[in-house]
Amino acid sequence: MISKAPKSLLRMATIAAVAGWGLAGFAADTATHAGIDPAGIDSSVKPGDEFYLYANGAWMKTAKIPEDRSSFGSGVVLVEQANQRIRDLIQETAAANPQEGSEPGKIADYYNSFLDEAAIEAKGRAPLQPVLDTIAALHDKTGLARAPGETPRAGTDPLNNTNYHTPHLFGLWVAQDFNDPSRNTAYILQGGIGLPERADGAQPGRLVSGLHREAGGGAVSAAGSTHAGLVREPRWPDRI
C-alpha cells in the first residue's frame, strides 16, 4: 500500500517521464516556443534606462496571476508541463498492465494503490497510529520541543534545488556556511504555515474562527482521539 511503497518509485517515474518525452517532444516544443517573445517587450522604454521593463514591460501589463496561485511565470508553466507529462506517462503505464515486479509494474502498483480509496479507508487510522501515539505521549514542554527535533531530515534545499517543502514542522538543510566556507552548517526551515489564502494571514482575526478549529477538531475527533478540545483558534496572525 502507499505507506509501504518505496520512495524511489517517484524517482523512477520521473526518470521514465524524461526518457519517454524524448528528443522528438523537445524538438516539437522548441520549434514553436523557443527564443525571445517580442510581444512581451515594451518598446516605449529605453533599454539603457530600465532594461527589465523594456524586456518584460508589455507582458507585465497584461499578464494575470491565476486565482489559485500567489505568483506566476515561465517557471510555473514549465513545472506544470513537466507534471502533466509525468502524470500522462504514469497513467499510460498503469493502463498497460505491465509485468508484476518489473520497473513499469512497480510504478503501476504505486499509482493504483494511491487510487484505491476503498483500501485506504478500510485501514482507517492505522497508518497514522504511530504518529498519534507520539502526540498523545507529549506531557510537558520538554517533550514538545523534542518531538519536532526528531523528525527533520536533510530533504530541504532552498539554494540549489529550491526545495522548500517538508511534511514535518521543520526541515533540515546542511550546506556550506555562508560566513565560513571551510565548514558546513545545519540550517532549519519551517515546514509551512498552511494558510489557504493570503487574506487569512493579512486580516487580523480572520485566521479561521471556524475553519482551523472545526476542521482540526473534526479531524482529531474522526481519528477517535479525546484531545479534540485542544484544537483552538490560532492567535499569532493578529500580531503580524
C-alpha positions as CSV (number, residue, x, y, z in Angstrom):
1,M,0.0,0.0,0.0
2,I,1.0,3.6,-0.1
3,S,2.5,3.7,3.4
4,K,4.9,0.9,2.5
5,A,5.8,1.9,-1.1
6,P,9.5,2.8,-1.7
7,K,10.1,6.5,-2.2
8,S,12.4,5.5,-5.1
9,L,9.3,4.8,-7.2
10,L,8.7,8.6,-7.6
11,R,12.2,9.0,-8.9
12,M,11.7,6.1,-11.3
13,A,8.5,7.7,-12.6
14,T,10.4,11.0,-13.1
15,I,13.2,9.2,-15.0
16,A,10.6,7.4,-17.1
17,A,8.9,10.7,-17.9
18,V,12.2,12.3,-19.0
19,A,13.1,9.3,-21.1
20,G,9.6,8.9,-22.5
21,W,9.4,12.5,-23.5
22,G,12.4,12.2,-25.7
23,L,14.1,14.4,-28.2
24,A,11.1,14.4,-30.5
25,G,8.9,16.1,-27.9
26,F,11.6,18.6,-27.1
27,A,12.1,19.5,-30.8
28,A,8.3,19.9,-31.3
29,D,8.0,22.3,-28.3
30,T,11.1,24.3,-29.1
31,A,10.1,24.7,-32.7
32,T,7.1,26.8,-31.7
33,H,8.1,28.3,-28.4
34,A,11.9,28.8,-28.4
35,G,13.6,32.2,-28.5
36,I,12.6,35.7,-27.3
37,D,9.0,36.6,-27.0
38,P,8.8,40.0,-28.8
39,A,5.2,40.5,-27.6
40,G,6.4,40.9,-24.0
41,I,8.8,43.8,-24.9
42,D,7.8,47.3,-24.0
43,S,9.4,49.4,-26.8
44,S,8.3,52.6,-25.1
45,V,11.0,52.0,-22.5
46,K,14.7,52.7,-23.5
47,P,16.8,49.6,-22.8
48,G,19.5,51.7,-21.3
49,D,17.2,53.3,-18.8
50,E,15.4,50.2,-17.5
51,F,16.2,47.0,-19.3
52,Y,14.0,44.9,-17.2
53,L,10.9,46.9,-18.0
54,Y,12.0,47.1,-21.6
55,A,12.2,43.3,-21.9
56,N,9.1,42.5,-19.8
57,G,7.0,45.6,-19.6
58,A,4.3,44.6,-22.1
59,W,3.9,41.2,-20.5
60,M,3.7,42.7,-17.0
61,K,0.9,45.0,-18.1
62,T,-1.3,42.1,-19.5
63,A,-0.3,39.0,-17.5
64,K,-2.7,37.8,-14.9
65,I,-1.9,35.6,-11.9
66,P,-4.3,32.7,-11.7
67,E,-6.7,32.8,-8.8
68,D,-5.3,29.7,-7.2
69,R,-1.7,31.0,-7.2
70,S,0.3,33.7,-5.4
71,S,2.8,34.1,-8.3
72,F,3.1,33.0,-11.9
73,G,5.7,33.0,-14.6
74,S,7.5,30.8,-17.2
75,G,9.0,28.7,-14.4
76,V,5.5,27.7,-13.2
77,V,4.4,26.9,-16.7
78,L,7.4,24.6,-17.2
79,V,6.7,22.8,-13.9
80,E,3.0,22.3,-14.9
81,Q,4.0,20.9,-18.3
82,A,6.5,18.6,-16.7
83,N,4.0,17.4,-14.1
84,Q,1.3,16.8,-16.8
85,R,3.8,14.8,-18.9
86,I,4.8,12.7,-15.8
87,R,1.1,12.1,-15.0
88,D,0.3,11.0,-18.5
89,L,3.2,8.6,-18.6
90,I,2.3,7.1,-15.3
91,Q,-1.4,6.7,-16.3
92,E,-0.3,5.1,-19.6
93,T,2.0,2.8,-17.8
94,A,-0.7,1.7,-15.3
95,A,-3.3,1.2,-18.1
96,A,-0.9,-1.1,-20.0
97,N,-0.9,-3.7,-17.2
98,P,2.9,-4.2,-17.1
99,Q,4.5,-7.3,-15.8
100,E,4.4,-7.6,-12.0
101,G,7.8,-6.9,-10.4
102,S,9.1,-5.0,-13.4
103,E,10.0,-1.3,-13.1
104,P,6.9,-0.3,-15.0
105,G,4.9,-2.7,-12.8
106,K,6.2,-1.0,-9.7
107,I,5.1,2.3,-11.0
108,A,1.7,1.0,-11.9
109,D,1.3,-0.7,-8.4
110,Y,2.3,2.5,-6.6
111,Y,-0.2,4.6,-8.7
112,N,-3.0,2.1,-8.4
113,S,-2.6,1.9,-4.6
114,F,-2.9,5.6,-4.4
115,L,-6.2,5.5,-6.2
116,D,-7.6,2.5,-4.2
117,E,-9.7,4.7,-1.9
118,A,-11.6,1.7,-0.5
119,A,-8.4,0.0,0.7
120,I,-7.2,3.3,2.2
121,E,-10.5,3.9,4.0
122,A,-10.5,0.3,5.2
123,K,-7.2,0.9,7.0
124,G,-8.8,3.7,9.0
125,R,-6.3,5.5,11.2
126,A,-4.0,2.5,11.5
127,P,-1.2,4.1,9.3
128,L,-1.4,7.2,11.4
129,Q,-1.5,5.4,14.8
130,P,2.3,5.7,15.4
131,V,2.2,9.5,14.9
132,L,-1.0,9.8,17.1
133,D,0.7,7.8,19.8
134,T,3.7,10.1,19.7
135,I,1.5,13.1,20.1
136,A,-0.5,11.5,22.9
137,A,2.7,10.8,24.8
138,L,3.6,14.5,25.0
139,H,3.1,15.7,28.5
140,D,5.4,18.7,29.0
141,K,7.3,21.4,27.2
142,T,10.5,19.3,27.0
143,G,8.7,16.5,25.2
144,L,7.0,19.0,22.9
145,A,10.4,20.6,22.0
146,R,12.0,17.2,21.4
147,A,9.2,15.8,19.1
148,P,9.8,18.2,16.1
149,G,13.5,17.8,16.6
150,E,13.3,14.1,15.9
151,T,11.5,14.4,12.6
152,P,13.6,16.6,10.3
153,R,15.7,15.0,7.6
154,A,18.1,16.6,5.1
155,G,15.4,16.9,2.4
156,T,15.1,20.6,2.0
157,D,17.5,22.7,-0.1
158,P,16.4,26.3,-0.7
159,L,19.5,27.4,-2.5
160,N,20.5,24.7,-5.0
161,N,17.3,22.8,-5.8
162,T,14.8,25.4,-4.4
163,N,13.1,22.6,-2.5
164,Y,11.3,24.3,0.4
165,H,8.7,21.6,1.1
166,T,8.8,19.2,4.0
167,P,6.0,17.2,5.6
168,H,7.3,18.0,9.1
169,L,7.2,21.1,11.2
170,F,10.9,21.8,10.3
171,G,13.2,20.8,7.5
172,L,16.9,20.3,7.8
173,W,19.4,21.7,5.2
174,V,23.1,21.1,5.5
175,A,25.3,23.2,3.3
176,Q,28.5,25.3,3.2
177,D,28.4,28.1,5.8
178,F,27.6,31.5,4.3
179,N,30.2,33.2,6.5
180,D,32.9,30.5,6.8
181,P,33.3,28.3,3.6
182,S,35.7,26.0,5.4
183,R,32.8,24.3,7.2
184,N,29.3,23.1,6.7
185,T,26.4,24.4,8.7
186,A,22.9,23.0,9.5
187,Y,20.0,25.3,8.6
188,I,16.5,24.8,9.9
189,L,13.5,25.7,7.6
190,Q,9.9,25.9,8.7
191,G,7.5,23.3,7.1
192,G,4.9,25.9,6.1
193,I,2.0,27.7,7.8
194,G,-0.8,26.1,5.8
195,L,-2.9,29.2,5.2
196,P,-5.3,28.7,2.3
197,E,-5.5,32.4,1.3
198,R,-3.3,35.5,1.7
199,A,-6.2,37.3,3.5
200,D,-6.2,34.6,6.2
201,G,-2.9,35.9,7.4
202,A,-3.2,39.5,6.4
203,Q,-6.6,40.3,8.1
204,P,-6.5,40.2,12.0
205,G,-8.9,37.7,13.4
206,R,-9.8,36.0,10.0
207,L,-7.5,33.1,10.6
208,V,-10.3,30.8,10.8
209,S,-12.5,31.4,13.6
210,G,-14.2,28.2,12.3
211,L,-12.0,26.6,9.6
212,H,-9.0,25.6,11.5
213,R,-10.9,24.9,14.7
214,E,-13.7,22.9,13.1
215,A,-11.5,21.1,10.5
216,G,-8.8,20.4,13.1
217,G,-11.2,19.4,15.8
218,G,-13.2,17.3,13.4
219,A,-10.1,15.5,12.2
220,V,-9.0,14.8,15.7
221,S,-12.5,13.5,16.6
222,A,-12.6,11.4,13.5
223,A,-9.4,9.8,14.5
224,G,-11.0,8.7,17.7
225,S,-8.9,10.9,20.0
226,T,-10.2,12.5,23.2
227,H,-8.0,15.6,22.6
228,A,-10.3,17.3,20.1
229,G,-10.7,20.2,22.6
230,L,-7.1,21.0,22.3
231,V,-7.6,22.4,18.8
232,R,-8.2,26.1,19.3
233,E,-8.2,29.2,17.1
234,P,-4.6,30.4,16.4
235,R,-3.8,33.9,17.6
236,W,-0.5,34.7,16.0
237,P,-1.8,36.4,12.8
238,D,-3.2,39.3,15.0
239,R,0.4,40.2,15.8
240,I,1.8,40.3,12.2
